[in-house]
Amino acid sequence: MNGDELPFERGFEVNDRETHKSEFDPNLLDSGSDPIWDAIREEAKLEAEKEPILSSFLYAGILAHDCLEQALGFVLANRLQNPTLLATQLLDIFYGVMMHDESIQSSIRHDIQAFKDRDPSCLSYSSAILHLKGYHALQAYRVAHKLWNQGRKLLALALQSRISEVFGIDIHPAARIGEGILLDHGTGVVIGETAVIGNYVSILHGVTLGGTGKETGDRHPKIGEGALLGACVTILGNISIGAGAMVAAGSLVLKDVPSHSVVAGNPAKLIRVLEEQDPSLAMKHDATKDFFQHVADGYRGAQSNAASVSAGDTKKGHT
């Protein structure tokens, strides 16, 4: 660490797992330590000094609160309120879930670390909690998912509706989503009712995890740990995207994708095997060169076959 680097700018390394994941250690909460919350408060204080016009905003959103759950609940309640679903009511809902659910407390910290590590436009932890709608939508979904599992389905669906209206991100509260998730930009993301997303997945804008028609039951995709879904990817049906796979931007996926592979195209085709263990962490989602090389090779092969057939037909004609 150099002299100009703040202690929280490097993230919180917990374990390597051979993939260089930067994670929050939930055991720190049991010891009374919360380095991410400490970092958020420190960032807010520094920003208030640099930009006094935002001091009230930073105080209300961060500095007035005792913990990350309270600050996040306040921000979400004020973002999602409307004339019939008041901020005070939403605040009670968010506090009631987040303050008592250890798995959500862990997830909101793993998620914010994912945004800080993988999104170059995320300047700080505090910018994620205050401004990034992908992070907001994901944490509001987590509360809705808890309510859904408690049998409070109408309230969960009301939250889903508001999340969709405000953030342009539609996640069914019954969907199951792991932690360490990045929703980069988030606009236009649709995640269906029976979709399952593993830990450390990165999802760019415009991604659809949908069904294929009016069938009921388990009908949505399953995304393996560490996968990367590029912008405007559409994955339809109860199919599996393997762990560490990458789906290139604009692809339409209709069948299973092997682990640690790259697929691209409409419909998506296997391009190559990945060397990276978890492409979601590297965020190198430009498969264009590989895809067009694949198309060119296929075209040359087709031309060669056509020429061979033509030559054979000509030879037969002379015999």
Stockholm file with secondary structure:
# STOCKHOLM 1.0

chainA/1-319         MNGDELPFERGFEVNDRETHKSEFDPNLLDSGSDPIWDAIREEAKLEAEKEPILSSFLYAGILAHDCLEQALGFVLANRLQNPTLLATQLLDIFYGVMMHDESIQSSIRHDIQAFKDRDPSCLSYSSAILHLKGYHALQAYRVAHKLWNQGRKLLALALQSRISEVFGIDIHPAARIGEGILLDHGTGVVIGETAVIGNYVSILHGVTLGGTGKETGDRHPKIGEGALLGACVTILGNISIGAGAMVAAGSLVLKDVPSHSVVAGNPAKLIRVLEEQDPSLAMKHDATKDFFQHVADGYRGAQSNAASVSAGDTKKGHT
#=GR chainA/1-319 SS CCTTSCGGGGCCCCCCTTTTCCCCCTHHHHTTCCHHHHHHHHHHHHHHHHCGGGHHHHIIIIITCSSHHHHHHHHHHHHHCBTTBCHHHHHHHHHHHHTTCHHHHHHHHHHHHHHHHHCTTCCCHHHHHHHCHHHHHHHHHHHHHHHHHTTCHHHHHHHHHHHHHHHSCEECTTCEECSSCEESSCTTCEECTTCEECTTCEECTTCEEECSSSCCSSCSCEECTTCEECTTCEEESSCEECTTCEECTTCEECSCBCTTEEEETTTTEEEEECSSSCHHHHTCCCCHHHHHHHHHHHHHHHHHHHHHHHHHHHHHHHC
#=GC SS_cons         CCTTSCGGGGCCCCCCTTTTCCCCCTHHHHTTCCHHHHHHHHHHHHHHHHCGGGHHHHIIIIITCSSHHHHHHHHHHHHHCBTTBCHHHHHHHHHHHHTTCHHHHHHHHHHHHHHHHHCTTCCCHHHHHHHCHHHHHHHHHHHHHHHHHTTCHHHHHHHHHHHHHHHSCEECTTCEECSSCEESSCTTCEECTTCEECTTCEECTTCEEECSSSCCSSCSCEECTTCEECTTCEEESSCEECTTCEECTTCEECSCBCTTEEEETTTTEEEEECSSSCHHHHTCCCCHHHHHHHHHHHHHHHHHHHHHHHHHHHHHHHC
//
